[in-house]
Amino acid sequence: MAEVLFILAADGRDDERLNRLAEELARDLREIPGVAVTSATSPVVPGTKSGIALAIGQLAVSGGALSAAALVIRGIVEQFLNRNRATSVTVRNGDREVTIERPTDTQVDEIVDQLRDLLAK
């Protein structure tokens, strides 16, 4: 079964907010049949008591049909970015990764201006 890592990025470093955003994205991804989503873990800083820690703003996503669901996953991530102030979601598989970014307000305004020009002619 394939497993990939989803890494959320947002302006500032608010761990609580990143966890809320990660849980919201996890709920959305769990709607895909055959896909399992869990909080990602990472090694803890040496000298601490636990051997692992929850990785803030990261999700481990697995399932046999992940590649077949790529379009659905992209749509879910784009909708997630559009309704939140998260700036990007990076999907990592080993040393390969893809980052999906939320367009800035300026980029959206530019697109709207281009559409106005296009539709006015």
C-alpha positions as semicolon CSV with decimal commas, in nm:
position;residue;x (nm);y (nm);z (nm)
1;M;0,000;0,000;0,000
2;A;0,138;0,340;-0,100
3;E;0,190;0,606;0,166
4;V;0,260;0,973;0,106
5;L;0,310;1,268;0,336
6;F;0,093;1,582;0,315
7;I;0,266;1,890;0,462
8;L;0,065;2,207;0,525
9;A;0,217;2,553;0,521
10;A;0,058;2,871;0,654
11;D;0,178;3,222;0,729
12;G;0,328;3,245;1,076
13;R;0,404;2,952;1,307
14;D;0,087;2,874;1,499
15;D;0,101;2,502;1,581
16;E;-0,258;2,491;1,705
17;R;-0,385;2,648;1,382
18;L;-0,176;2,410;1,170
19;N;-0,323;2,115;1,361
20;R;-0,678;2,244;1,300
21;L;-0,605;2,288;0,931
22;A;-0,449;1,942;0,910
23;E;-0,754;1,784;1,074
24;E;-0,984;1,965;0,832
25;L;-0,784;1,841;0,532
26;A;-0,776;1,491;0,685
27;R;-1,158;1,488;0,706
28;D;-1,180;1,586;0,340
29;L;-0,930;1,322;0,227
30;R;-1,107;1,049;0,427
31;E;-1,405;1,094;0,195
32;I;-1,206;0,916;-0,079
33;P;-1,290;0,543;-0,074
34;G;-0,993;0,325;0,022
35;V;-0,780;0,611;0,156
36;A;-0,655;0,613;0,516
37;V;-0,534;0,932;0,682
38;T;-0,342;0,959;1,010
39;S;-0,136;1,222;1,187
40;A;0,223;1,197;1,074
41;T;0,495;1,128;1,328
42;S;0,857;1,230;1,336
43;P;1,158;1,154;1,554
44;V;1,169;1,356;1,875
45;V;1,458;1,579;1,966
46;P;1,728;1,376;2,143
47;G;1,704;1,388;2,520
48;T;1,325;1,379;2,539
49;K;1,132;1,089;2,689
50;S;0,924;0,979;2,388
51;G;1,069;0,817;2,077
52;I;0,826;0,985;1,838
53;A;0,619;1,302;1,821
54;L;0,329;1,422;1,615
55;A;0,456;1,626;1,324
56;I;0,269;1,958;1,325
57;G;0,066;2,019;1,010
58;Q;0,153;1,684;0,851
59;L;-0,064;1,389;0,749
60;A;0,029;1,037;0,644
61;V;-0,207;0,934;0,364
62;S;-0,217;0,578;0,235
63;G;-0,426;0,358;0,012
64;G;-0,394;0,121;-0,278
65;A;-0,558;0,361;-0,522
66;L;-0,378;0,687;-0,444
67;S;-0,250;0,734;-0,799
68;A;-0,596;0,666;-0,942
69;A;-0,739;0,930;-0,708
70;A;-0,486;1,199;-0,807
71;L;-0,748;1,425;-0,971
72;V;-0,980;1,392;-0,673
73;I;-0,695;1,464;-0,432
74;R;-0,593;1,770;-0,632
75;G;-0,951;1,899;-0,625
76;I;-0,979;1,844;-0,250
77;V;-0,649;2,024;-0,186
78;E;-0,746;2,318;-0,411
79;Q;-1,084;2,355;-0,238
80;F;-0,912;2,333;0,101
81;L;-0,664;2,607;0,006
82;N;-0,941;2,828;-0,131
83;R;-1,149;2,815;0,188
84;N;-0,857;2,854;0,432
85;R;-0,562;3,084;0,473
86;A;-0,317;2,798;0,432
87;T;-0,058;2,893;0,171
88;S;0,031;2,551;0,032
89;V;0,009;2,176;0,065
90;T;0,313;1,967;-0,030
91;V;0,265;1,599;-0,112
92;R;0,588;1,403;-0,060
93;N;0,667;1,046;-0,162
94;G;1,024;0,962;-0,064
95;D;1,249;1,226;-0,220
96;R;0,987;1,337;-0,477
97;E;0,730;1,605;-0,400
98;V;0,464;1,827;-0,553
99;T;0,353;2,155;-0,396
100;I;0,006;2,296;-0,460
101;E;-0,012;2,664;-0,371
102;R;-0,308;2,886;-0,297
103;P;-0,302;3,183;-0,531
104;T;-0,242;3,515;-0,360
105;D;-0,520;3,773;-0,354
106;T;-0,320;3,975;-0,609
107;Q;-0,301;3,677;-0,846
108;V;-0,676;3,620;-0,814
109;D;-0,742;3,991;-0,881
110;E;-0,519;3,976;-1,191
111;I;-0,710;3,675;-1,321
112;V;-1,042;3,850;-1,261
113;D;-0,912;4,158;-1,446
114;Q;-0,801;3,939;-1,738
115;L;-1,143;3,773;-1,745
116;R;-1,316;4,112;-1,747
117;D;-1,102;4,219;-2,041
118;L;-1,165;3,894;-2,224
119;L;-1,540;3,899;-2,168
120;A;-1,576;4,270;-2,254
121;K;-1,467;4,216;-2,614
